[in-house]
Amino acid sequence: MSNDTASTNKTFNIGGELTVNRVGYGAMRITGKGIWGPPKDKDEAIRVLKRAVELGVTFIDTADSYGPHISEELIAEALYPHPEGLVIGTKGGLLRTGPDQWPVNASPEHLKEALEGSLKRLKMDQIDLYQLHRIDPNVPAEKTFEFLKQAQADGKIKHIGLSEVDVDDIRKAQDYFEVVSVQNMYSVDNRKWEGVLEFCEENDIAFIPWYPLNAGNVAAQEKLQAIAKKHNATAHQVALSWLLQHSPNILLIPGTSSVDHLEENMQTTGVVLDAEDIDELDGISPPIG
């Protein structure tokens, strides 16, 4: 992977027509504890969304299950009518039965209800990027993919993405529609999906890492802290910067419920790691793939 190319590209073109800045915003944490119910400070959540757009965010990632419904409702309250050029991606395929509980349901019946609800809550006629939150082990993937293909044909969805999938899943989905994004857990210290990232690079698919910093990895934290000190940055900024420089197909969606933390995340583009930093960080977790 070319770190030079990755670090110089400030934007990515999702599906060949949605150009977004590579540092976006993930709207999961503007809900209550356990991603359940309303936020503790609704006014701050609204401020975060407005400030994100002011700071150049052109891609916001959410899901019907965040809250549930709360995140999408807040996005519409803060940003409708949606600014020109703002791409809002949402997801369907999970149910909520309580705080931190996420049962999977990717049946066409549930997805129809989820998609209709997202369109209504976001006040949109068409979802820019609709991502399948999970492939459901209890539902034939073909039925899920057929539903998404039809929803796209009906004009309710512009582009389709997947989440927590392997290369075989992506290939199977591609028989039904163009897969323009993949959202998998990935970070400097968790590279289980390196092979998927490489496939995304080869096929011009956006790769959207979630959980970009695994705070439990002490050795990784020590290296990140040392490099952060050198750049007068935070460990989180360094971890995000490594992702930006690791692959030109990576789109970041750091989430936060505070304006201060948002502004700190947005300064990540100013933290440019040198070859020595990258070698050090590349060695944290040998790529698996």
Phi and psi restraints in degrees (value plus and minus 20) as a CYANA .aco file:
   2 SER   PHI    -109.4   -69.4
   2 SER   PSI      87.1   127.1
   3 ASN   PHI     -83.6   -43.6
   3 ASN   PSI     -52.6   -12.6
   4 ASP   PHI     -82.8   -42.8
   4 ASP   PSI     -69.4   -29.4
   5 THR   PHI     -82.3   -42.3
   5 THR   PSI     -64.5   -24.5
   6 ALA   PHI     -79.9   -39.9
   6 ALA   PSI     -64.9   -24.9
   7 SER   PHI     -95.1   -55.1
   7 SER   PSI     -43.9    -3.9
   8 THR   PHI    -107.2   -67.2
   8 THR   PSI     -40.3    -0.3
   9 ASN   PHI     -99.9   -59.9
   9 ASN   PSI      94.8   134.8
  10 LYS   PHI    -109.5   -69.5
  10 LYS   PSI     -39.8     0.2
  11 THR   PHI    -146.9  -106.9
  11 THR   PSI     145.0   185.0
  12 PHE   PHI    -157.7  -117.7
  12 PHE   PSI     124.0   164.0
  13 ASN   PHI    -121.9   -81.9
  13 ASN   PSI      80.5   120.5
  14 ILE   PHI     -95.3   -55.3
  14 ILE   PSI     103.5   143.5
  15 GLY   PHI      44.6    84.6
  15 GLY   PSI      -1.5    38.5
  16 GLY   PHI      57.4    97.4
  16 GLY   PSI     -17.4    22.6
  17 GLU   PHI    -166.0  -126.0
  17 GLU   PSI     -28.3    11.7
  18 LEU   PHI    -130.7   -90.7
  18 LEU   PSI      76.2   116.2
  19 THR   PHI    -105.0   -65.0
  19 THR   PSI     101.8   141.8
  20 VAL   PHI    -148.7  -108.7
  20 VAL   PSI     133.4   173.4
  21 ASN   PHI     -88.9   -48.9
  21 ASN   PSI     122.4   162.4
  22 ARG   PHI     -92.8   -52.8
  22 ARG   PSI     -34.9     5.1
  23 VAL   PHI    -121.9   -81.9
  23 VAL   PSI      85.8   125.8
  24 GLY   PHI    -123.6   -83.6
  24 GLY   PSI    -176.1  -136.1
  25 TYR   PHI    -160.4  -120.4
  25 TYR   PSI     109.9   149.9
  26 GLY   PHI    -117.3   -77.3
  26 GLY   PSI     101.8   141.8
  27 ALA   PHI    -118.3   -78.3
  27 ALA   PSI      12.0    52.0
  28 MET   PHI     -96.5   -56.5
  28 MET   PSI     -56.9   -16.9
  29 ARG   PHI    -107.5   -67.5
  29 ARG   PSI     -12.5    27.5
  30 ILE   PHI    -110.0   -70.0
  30 ILE   PSI       2.6    42.6
  31 THR   PHI    -133.5   -93.5
  31 THR   PSI    -189.9  -149.9
  32 GLY   PHI    -100.7   -60.7
  32 GLY   PSI    -197.3  -157.3
  33 LYS   PHI     -81.4   -41.4
  33 LYS   PSI     117.2   157.2
  34 GLY   PHI      53.9    93.9
  34 GLY   PSI      -1.9    38.1
  35 ILE   PHI      34.1    74.1
  35 ILE   PSI      24.9    64.9
  36 TRP   PHI    -156.5  -116.5
  36 TRP   PSI     106.2   146.2
  37 GLY   PHI      58.6    98.6
  37 GLY   PSI    -196.4  -156.4
  38 PRO   PHI     -93.7   -53.7
  38 PRO   PSI     139.5   179.5
  39 PRO   PHI     -89.6   -49.6
  39 PRO   PSI     137.3   177.3
  40 LYS   PHI     -83.1   -43.1
  40 LYS   PSI     -56.1   -16.1
  41 ASP   PHI    -149.2  -109.2
  41 ASP   PSI      71.5   111.5
  42 LYS   PHI     -83.2   -43.2
  42 LYS   PSI     -59.9   -19.9
  43 ASP   PHI     -79.9   -39.9
  43 ASP   PSI     -60.5   -20.5
  44 GLU   PHI     -86.7   -46.7
  44 GLU   PSI     -58.6   -18.6
  45 ALA   PHI     -80.4   -40.4
  45 ALA   PSI     -63.4   -23.4
  46 ILE   PHI     -84.2   -44.2
  46 ILE   PSI     -61.1   -21.1
  47 ARG   PHI     -82.3   -42.3
  47 ARG   PSI     -61.1   -21.1
  48 VAL   PHI     -79.3   -39.3
  48 VAL   PSI     -66.6   -26.6
  49 LEU   PHI     -83.5   -43.5
  49 LEU   PSI     -65.1   -25.1
  50 LYS   PHI     -85.0   -45.0
  50 LYS   PSI     -61.7   -21.7
  51 ARG   PHI     -87.5   -47.5
  51 ARG   PSI     -56.0   -16.0
  52 ALA   PHI     -77.1   -37.1
  52 ALA   PSI     -65.7   -25.7
  53 VAL   PHI     -86.4   -46.4
  53 VAL   PSI     -60.5   -20.5
  54 GLU   PHI     -78.7   -38.7
  54 GLU   PSI     -55.9   -15.9
  55 LEU   PHI    -104.6   -64.6
  55 LEU   PSI     -16.0    24.0
  56 GLY   PHI      83.6   123.6
  56 GLY   PSI     -13.1    26.9
  57 VAL   PHI     -88.3   -48.3
  57 VAL   PSI     106.6   146.6
  58 THR   PHI    -139.4   -99.4
  58 THR   PSI     -15.7    24.3
  59 PHE   PHI    -156.6  -116.6
  59 PHE   PSI      98.5   138.5
  60 ILE   PHI    -135.7   -95.7
  60 ILE   PSI     110.9   150.9
  61 ASP   PHI    -129.4   -89.4
  61 ASP   PSI     108.2   148.2
  62 THR   PHI    -162.4  -122.4
  62 THR   PSI    -188.2  -148.2
  63 ALA   PHI    -182.4  -142.4
  63 ALA   PSI     132.6   172.6
  64 ASP   PHI     -83.9   -43.9
  64 ASP   PSI     -45.2    -5.2
  65 SER   PHI    -101.3   -61.3
  65 SER   PSI     -28.5    11.5
  66 TYR   PHI     -98.2   -58.2
  66 TYR   PSI      79.8   119.8
  67 GLY   PHI     110.3   150.3
  67 GLY   PSI     -76.0   -36.0
  68 PRO   PHI     -88.1   -48.1
  68 PRO   PSI     138.8   178.8
  69 HIS   PHI      55.7    95.7
  69 HIS   PSI     -46.1    -6.1
  70 ILE   PHI     -79.0   -39.0
  70 ILE   PSI     -67.3   -27.3
  71 SER   PHI     -78.8   -38.8
  71 SER   PSI     -67.2   -27.2
  72 GLU   PHI     -82.5   -42.5
  72 GLU   PSI     -62.4   -22.4
  73 GLU   PHI     -82.1   -42.1
  73 GLU   PSI     -60.7   -20.7
  74 LEU   PHI     -87.5   -47.5
  74 LEU   PSI     -58.6   -18.6
  75 ILE   PHI     -79.7   -39.7
  75 ILE   PSI     -65.9   -25.9
  76 ALA   PHI     -85.1   -45.1
  76 ALA   PSI     -61.6   -21.6
  77 GLU   PHI     -83.1   -43.1
  77 GLU   PSI     -60.0   -20.0
  78 ALA   PHI     -99.5   -59.5
  78 ALA   PSI     -54.4   -14.4
  79 LEU   PHI    -140.5  -100.5
  79 LEU   PSI     -29.2    10.8
  80 TYR   PHI     -97.6   -57.6
  80 TYR   PSI     116.2   156.2
  81 PRO   PHI     -88.0   -48.0
  81 PRO   PSI     115.2   155.2
  82 HIS   PHI     -82.6   -42.6
  82 HIS   PSI     111.5   151.5
  83 PRO   PHI     -78.7   -38.7
  83 PRO   PSI     125.5   165.5
  84 GLU   PHI     -81.1   -41.1
  84 GLU   PSI     115.1   155.1
  85 GLY   PHI      69.6   109.6
  85 GLY   PSI     -26.9    13.1
  86 LEU   PHI    -103.3   -63.3
  86 LEU   PSI     103.8   143.8
  87 VAL   PHI    -121.7   -81.7
  87 VAL   PSI     103.8   143.8
  88 ILE   PHI    -131.3   -91.3
  88 ILE   PSI     100.6   140.6
  89 GLY   PHI    -125.3   -85.3
  89 GLY   PSI     113.3   153.3
  90 THR   PHI    -148.4  -108.4
  90 THR   PSI     154.8   194.8
  91 LYS   PHI    -156.6  -116.6
  91 LYS   PSI     136.3   176.3
  92 GLY   PHI    -162.2  -122.2
  92 GLY   PSI     136.0   176.0
  93 GLY   PHI     109.7   149.7
  93 GLY   PSI     -20.9    19.1
  94 LEU   PHI    -142.1  -102.1
  94 LEU   PSI     126.5   166.5
  95 LEU   PHI    -122.2   -82.2
  95 LEU   PSI     145.1   185.1
  96 ARG   PHI    -145.7  -105.7
  96 ARG   PSI     105.6   145.6
  97 THR   PHI    -136.2   -96.2
  97 THR   PSI     -18.6    21.4
  98 GLY   PHI     139.7   179.7
  98 GLY   PSI     156.1   196.1
  99 PRO   PHI     -75.6   -35.6
  99 PRO   PSI     113.8   153.8
 100 ASP   PHI      41.2    81.2
 100 ASP   PSI      -2.6    37.4
 101 GLN   PHI    -131.4   -91.4
 101 GLN   PSI     109.6   149.6
 102 TRP   PHI    -158.7  -118.7
 102 TRP   PSI      45.7    85.7
 103 PRO   PHI     -84.0   -44.0
 103 PRO   PSI     125.4   165.4
 104 VAL   PHI    -107.3   -67.3
 104 VAL   PSI     117.0   157.0
 105 ASN   PHI    -169.9  -129.9
 105 ASN   PSI      79.9   119.9
 106 ALA   PHI    -130.8   -90.8
 106 ALA   PSI      10.4    50.4
 107 SER   PHI     -89.5   -49.5
 107 SER   PSI     130.1   170.1
 108 PRO   PHI     -75.3   -35.3
 108 PRO   PSI     -56.2   -16.2
 109 GLU   PHI     -82.2   -42.2
 109 GLU   PSI     -67.6   -27.6
 110 HIS   PHI     -88.6   -48.6
 110 HIS   PSI     -62.7   -22.7
 111 LEU   PHI     -82.8   -42.8
 111 LEU   PSI     -55.6   -15.6
 112 LYS   PHI     -81.3   -41.3
 112 LYS   PSI     -66.6   -26.6
 113 GLU   PHI     -84.4   -44.4
 113 GLU   PSI     -62.6   -22.6
 114 ALA   PHI     -84.4   -44.4
 114 ALA   PSI     -65.8   -25.8
 115 LEU   PHI     -84.9   -44.9
 115 LEU   PSI     -66.5   -26.5
 116 GLU   PHI     -79.6   -39.6
 116 GLU   PSI     -60.7   -20.7
 117 GLY   PHI     -84.9   -44.9
 117 GLY   PSI     -61.9   -21.9
 118 SER   PHI     -83.4   -43.4
 118 SER   PSI     -64.3   -24.3
 119 LEU   PHI     -77.8   -37.8
 119 LEU   PSI     -63.9   -23.9
 120 LYS   PHI     -88.0   -48.0
 120 LYS   PSI     -67.5   -27.5
 121 ARG   PHI     -86.1   -46.1
 121 ARG   PSI     -59.8   -19.8
 122 LEU   PHI    -102.2   -62.2
 122 LEU   PSI     -27.2    12.8
 123 LYS   PHI      38.8    78.8
 123 LYS   PSI      29.5    69.5
 124 MET   PHI    -145.9  -105.9
 124 MET   PSI     128.1   168.1
 125 ASP   PHI    -106.3   -66.3
 125 ASP   PSI     -41.7    -1.7
 126 GLN   PHI    -168.9  -128.9
 126 GLN   PSI     114.3   154.3
 127 ILE   PHI    -101.4   -61.4
 127 ILE   PSI     107.2   147.2
 128 ASP   PHI     -80.5   -40.5
 128 ASP   PSI     -67.9   -27.9
 129 LEU   PHI    -159.9  -119.9
 129 LEU   PSI      91.2   131.2
 130 TYR   PHI    -126.8   -86.8
 130 TYR   PSI     101.0   141.0
 131 GLN   PHI    -132.0   -92.0
 131 GLN   PSI     111.9   151.9
 132 LEU   PHI     -92.1   -52.1
 132 LEU   PSI      96.0   136.0
 133 HIS   PHI     -84.3   -44.3
 133 HIS   PSI     -59.3   -19.3
 134 ARG   PHI    -174.1  -134.1
 134 ARG   PSI     126.9   166.9
 135 ILE   PHI     -95.1   -55.1
 135 ILE   PSI     112.7   152.7
 136 ASP   PHI    -110.6   -70.6
 136 ASP   PSI      99.4   139.4
 137 PRO   PHI     -84.5   -44.5
 137 PRO   PSI     -37.3     2.7
 138 ASN   PHI    -117.5   -77.5
 138 ASN   PSI     -18.9    21.1
 139 VAL   PHI    -147.8  -107.8
 139 VAL   PSI     108.8   148.8
 140 PRO   PHI     -73.5   -33.5
 140 PRO   PSI     108.0   148.0
 141 ALA   PHI     -76.0   -36.0
 141 ALA   PSI     -52.4   -12.4
 142 GLU   PHI     -79.4   -39.4
 142 GLU   PSI     -58.9   -18.9
 143 LYS   PHI     -87.0   -47.0
 143 LYS   PSI     -61.2   -21.2
 144 THR   PHI     -83.2   -43.2
 144 THR   PSI     -67.5   -27.5
 145 PHE   PHI     -85.1   -45.1
 145 PHE   PSI     -57.6   -17.6
 146 GLU   PHI     -83.0   -43.0
 146 GLU   PSI     -60.2   -20.2
 147 PHE   PHI     -81.5   -41.5
 147 PHE   PSI     -67.5   -27.5
 148 LEU   PHI     -83.3   -43.3
 148 LEU   PSI     -60.9   -20.9
 149 LYS   PHI     -79.5   -39.5
 149 LYS   PSI     -64.2   -24.2
 150 GLN   PHI     -88.2   -48.2
 150 GLN   PSI     -60.3   -20.3
 151 ALA   PHI     -82.7   -42.7
 151 ALA   PSI     -55.5   -15.5
 152 GLN   PHI     -88.9   -48.9
 152 GLN   PSI     -63.0   -23.0
 153 ALA   PHI     -82.9   -42.9
 153 ALA   PSI     -52.1   -12.1
 154 ASP   PHI     -98.5   -58.5
 154 ASP   PSI     -25.2    14.8
 155 GLY   PHI      64.6   104.6
 155 GLY   PSI     -11.4    28.6
 156 LYS   PHI    -102.5   -62.5
 156 LYS   PSI     -41.7    -1.7
 157 ILE   PHI    -148.5  -108.5
 157 ILE   PSI     114.1   154.1
 158 LYS   PHI    -105.1   -65.1
 158 LYS   PSI     -74.2   -34.2
 159 HIS   PHI    -151.6  -111.6
 159 HIS   PSI     135.2   175.2
 160 ILE   PHI    -141.8  -101.8
 160 ILE   PSI     117.6   157.6
 161 GLY   PHI    -149.6  -109.6
 161 GLY   PSI     151.3   191.3
 162 LEU   PHI    -147.0  -107.0
 162 LEU   PSI     143.4   183.4
 163 SER   PHI    -158.5  -118.5
 163 SER   PSI     120.6   160.6
 164 GLU   PHI      32.7    72.7
 164 GLU   PSI      41.5    81.5
 165 VAL   PHI    -149.6  -109.6
 165 VAL   PSI     138.1   178.1
 166 ASP   PHI    -121.7   -81.7
 166 ASP   PSI     159.4   199.4
 167 VAL   PHI     -83.0   -43.0
 167 VAL   PSI     -58.0   -18.0
 168 ASP   PHI     -82.4   -42.4
 168 ASP   PSI     -59.9   -19.9
 169 ASP   PHI     -80.6   -40.6
 169 ASP   PSI     -63.8   -23.8
 170 ILE   PHI     -82.9   -42.9
 170 ILE   PSI     -65.6   -25.6
 171 ARG   PHI     -80.8   -40.8
 171 ARG   PSI     -61.5   -21.5
 172 LYS   PHI     -83.3   -43.3
 172 LYS   PSI     -63.2   -23.2
 173 ALA   PHI     -84.2   -44.2
 173 ALA   PSI     -54.9   -14.9
 174 GLN   PHI     -84.9   -44.9
 174 GLN   PSI     -35.2     4.8
 175 ASP   PHI     -90.6   -50.6
 175 ASP   PSI     -36.9     3.1
 176 TYR   PHI    -129.9   -89.9
 176 TYR   PSI     -54.8   -14.8
 177 PHE   PHI    -180.8  -140.8
 177 PHE   PSI     144.8   184.8
 178 GLU   PHI     -95.5   -55.5
 178 GLU   PSI     105.4   145.4
 179 VAL   PHI    -108.9   -68.9
 179 VAL   PSI      94.7   134.7
 180 VAL   PHI    -122.2   -82.2
 180 VAL   PSI     -32.4     7.6
 181 SER   PHI    -171.3  -131.3
 181 SER   PSI     131.3   171.3
 182 VAL   PHI    -152.8  -112.8
 182 VAL   PSI     107.8   147.8
 183 GLN   PHI    -135.9   -95.9
 183 GLN   PSI      83.5   123.5
 184 ASN   PHI    -144.8  -104.8
 184 ASN   PSI     136.1   176.1
 185 MET   PHI     -85.9   -45.9
 185 MET   PSI     109.5   149.5
 186 TYR   PHI    -185.7  -145.7
 186 TYR   PSI     120.3   160.3
 187 SER   PHI    -181.4  -141.4
 187 SER   PSI     154.7   194.7
 188 VAL   PHI     -77.7   -37.7
 188 VAL   PSI     -48.5    -8.5
 189 ASP   PHI    -133.6   -93.6
 189 ASP   PSI      -1.8    38.2
 190 ASN   PHI    -171.1  -131.1
 190 ASN   PSI      72.0   112.0
 191 ARG   PHI    -131.8   -91.8
 191 ARG   PSI      16.7    56.7
 192 LYS   PHI     -73.9   -33.9
 192 LYS   PSI     -56.6   -16.6
 193 TRP   PHI    -118.9   -78.9
 193 TRP   PSI       7.8    47.8
 194 GLU   PHI     -76.9   -36.9
 194 GLU   PSI     -60.2   -20.2
 195 GLY   PHI     -83.8   -43.8
 195 GLY   PSI     -55.5   -15.5
 196 VAL   PHI     -88.7   -48.7
 196 VAL   PSI     -61.9   -21.9
 197 LEU   PHI     -78.6   -38.6
 197 LEU   PSI     -63.9   -23.9
 198 GLU   PHI     -83.4   -43.4
 198 GLU   PSI     -60.3   -20.3
 199 PHE   PHI     -82.8   -42.8
 199 PHE   PSI     -60.5   -20.5
 200 CYS   PHI     -83.5   -43.5
 200 CYS   PSI     -61.1   -21.1
 201 GLU   PHI     -80.4   -40.4
 201 GLU   PSI     -65.0   -25.0
 202 GLU   PHI     -86.4   -46.4
 202 GLU   PSI     -45.2    -5.2
 203 ASN   PHI    -134.9   -94.9
 203 ASN   PSI      -5.5    34.5
 204 ASP   PHI      37.6    77.6
 204 ASP   PSI      21.1    61.1
 205 ILE   PHI    -124.5   -84.5
 205 ILE   PSI     114.2   154.2
 206 ALA   PHI     -86.3   -46.3
 206 ALA   PSI     117.8   157.8
 207 PHE   PHI    -134.5   -94.5
 207 PHE   PSI      97.7   137.7
 208 ILE   PHI    -133.5   -93.5
 208 ILE   PSI      79.8   119.8
 209 PRO   PHI     -95.5   -55.5
 209 PRO   PSI     114.5   154.5
 210 TRP   PHI    -130.7   -90.7
 210 TRP   PSI     136.4   176.4
 211 TYR   PHI      37.0    77.0
 211 TYR   PSI      42.3    82.3
 212 PRO   PHI     -94.9   -54.9
 212 PRO   PSI     -19.8    20.2
 213 LEU   PHI    -167.5  -127.5
 213 LEU   PSI      91.3   131.3
 214 ASN   PHI    -105.6   -65.6
 214 ASN   PSI      77.2   117.2
 215 ALA   PHI     -85.2   -45.2
 215 ALA   PSI     -32.0     8.0
 216 GLY   PHI    -101.0   -61.0
 216 GLY   PSI     -29.0    11.0
 217 ASN   PHI    -110.3   -70.3
 217 ASN   PSI      77.7   117.7
 218 VAL   PHI     -84.2   -44.2
 218 VAL   PSI     -63.6   -23.6
 219 ALA   PHI     -81.7   -41.7
 219 ALA   PSI     -62.1   -22.1
 220 ALA   PHI     -84.1   -44.1
 220 ALA   PSI     -62.5   -22.5
 221 GLN   PHI     -78.4   -38.4
 221 GLN   PSI     -61.1   -21.1
 222 GLU   PHI     -83.8   -43.8
 222 GLU   PSI     -63.1   -23.1
 223 LYS   PHI     -85.9   -45.9
 223 LYS   PSI     -63.2   -23.2
 224 LEU   PHI     -82.1   -42.1
 224 LEU   PSI     -61.4   -21.4
 225 GLN   PHI     -83.7   -43.7
 225 GLN   PSI     -61.7   -21.7
 226 ALA   PHI     -83.9   -43.9
 226 ALA   PSI     -64.0   -24.0
 227 ILE   PHI     -89.3   -49.3
 227 ILE   PSI     -56.6   -16.6
 228 ALA   PHI     -81.0   -41.0
 228 ALA   PSI     -61.5   -21.5
 229 LYS   PHI     -82.0   -42.0
 229 LYS   PSI     -62.7   -22.7
 230 LYS   PHI     -80.3   -40.3
 230 LYS   PSI     -55.7   -15.7
 231 HIS   PHI    -118.3   -78.3
 231 HIS   PSI     -15.6    24.4
 232 ASN   PHI      34.6    74.6
 232 ASN   PSI      26.8    66.8
 233 ALA   PHI    -149.6  -109.6
 233 ALA   PSI    -199.1  -159.1
 234 THR   PHI    -118.3   -78.3
 234 THR   PSI     141.1   181.1
 235 ALA   PHI     -80.8   -40.8
 235 ALA   PSI     -56.5   -16.5
 236 HIS   PHI     -84.9   -44.9
 236 HIS   PSI     -62.0   -22.0
 237 GLN   PHI     -82.5   -42.5
 237 GLN   PSI     -59.7   -19.7
 238 VAL   PHI     -85.5   -45.5
 238 VAL   PSI     -62.9   -22.9
 239 ALA   PHI     -82.5   -42.5
 239 ALA   PSI     -59.9   -19.9
 240 LEU   PHI     -89.3   -49.3
 240 LEU   PSI     -61.1   -21.1
 241 SER   PHI     -83.2   -43.2
 241 SER   PSI     -59.6   -19.6
 242 TRP   PHI     -78.5   -38.5
 242 TRP   PSI     -62.8   -22.8
 243 LEU   PHI     -80.8   -40.8
 243 LEU   PSI     -66.3   -26.3
 244 LEU   PHI     -79.9   -39.9
 244 LEU   PSI     -58.3   -18.3
 245 GLN   PHI    -105.0   -65.0
 245 GLN   PSI     -34.6     5.4
 246 HIS   PHI     -96.2   -56.2
 246 HIS   PSI     -56.5   -16.5
 247 SER   PHI    -173.7  -133.7
 247 SER   PSI     114.9   154.9
 248 PRO   PHI     -89.1   -49.1
 248 PRO   PSI     -33.0     7.0
 249 ASN   PHI    -110.3   -70.3
 249 ASN   PSI     -24.3    15.7
 250 ILE   PHI     -99.6   -59.6
 250 ILE   PSI     108.7   148.7
 251 LEU   PHI    -130.5   -90.5
 251 LEU   PSI     111.5   151.5
 252 LEU   PHI    -114.3   -74.3
 252 LEU   PSI     121.3   161.3
 253 ILE   PHI    -154.2  -114.2
 253 ILE   PSI      36.4    76.4
 254 PRO   PHI     -80.0   -40.0
 254 PRO   PSI     117.1   157.1
 255 GLY   PHI    -131.4   -91.4
 255 GLY   PSI     129.2   169.2
 256 THR   PHI    -183.4  -143.4
 256 THR   PSI     138.8   178.8
 257 SER   PHI    -129.6   -89.6
 257 SER   PSI      -9.9    30.1
 258 SER   PHI    -145.8  -105.8
 258 SER   PSI     118.9   158.9
 259 VAL   PHI     -81.9   -41.9
 259 VAL   PSI     -61.4   -21.4
 260 ASP   PHI     -78.6   -38.6
 260 ASP   PSI     -66.4   -26.4
 261 HIS   PHI     -87.7   -47.7
 261 HIS   PSI     -57.1   -17.1
 262 LEU   PHI     -78.4   -38.4
 262 LEU   PSI     -68.1   -28.1
 263 GLU   PHI     -82.6   -42.6
 263 GLU   PSI     -57.3   -17.3
 264 GLU   PHI     -83.9   -43.9
 264 GLU   PSI     -64.7   -24.7
 265 ASN   PHI     -81.2   -41.2
 265 ASN   PSI     -59.3   -19.3
 266 MET   PHI     -90.3   -50.3
 266 MET   PSI     -37.6     2.4
 267 GLN   PHI    -101.5   -61.5
 267 GLN   PSI     -22.0    18.0
 268 THR   PHI     -74.4   -34.4
 268 THR   PSI     -56.2   -16.2
 269 THR   PHI     -83.6   -43.6
 269 THR   PSI     -39.8     0.2
 270 GLY   PHI    -104.5   -64.5
 270 GLY   PSI     -27.3    12.7
 271 VAL   PHI    -116.5   -76.5
 271 VAL   PSI      78.1   118.1
 272 VAL   PHI    -123.3   -83.3
 272 VAL   PSI      95.3   135.3
 273 LEU   PHI    -100.0   -60.0
 273 LEU   PSI     121.0   161.0
 274 ASP   PHI    -110.0   -70.0
 274 ASP   PSI     155.6   195.6
 275 ALA   PHI     -78.5   -38.5
 275 ALA   PSI     -57.1   -17.1
 276 GLU   PHI     -85.0   -45.0
 276 GLU   PSI     -64.0   -24.0
 277 ASP   PHI     -79.5   -39.5
 277 ASP   PSI     -65.5   -25.5
 278 ILE   PHI     -86.1   -46.1
 278 ILE   PSI     -61.5   -21.5
 279 ASP   PHI     -78.7   -38.7
 279 ASP   PSI     -63.4   -23.4
 280 GLU   PHI     -81.4   -41.4
 280 GLU   PSI     -66.0   -26.0
 281 LEU   PHI     -94.5   -54.5
 281 LEU   PSI     -56.2   -16.2
 282 ASP   PHI     -78.3   -38.3
 282 ASP   PSI     -50.7   -10.7
 283 GLY   PHI     -99.7   -59.7
 283 GLY   PSI     -26.8    13.2
 284 ILE   PHI     -83.3   -43.3
 284 ILE   PSI     -68.6   -28.6
 285 SER   PHI    -155.8  -115.8
 285 SER   PSI      87.9   127.9
 286 PRO   PHI     -78.1   -38.1
 286 PRO   PSI     112.1   152.1
 287 PRO   PHI     -74.1   -34.1
 287 PRO   PSI     118.1   158.1
 288 ILE   PHI    -134.7   -94.7
 288 ILE   PSI     110.9   150.9
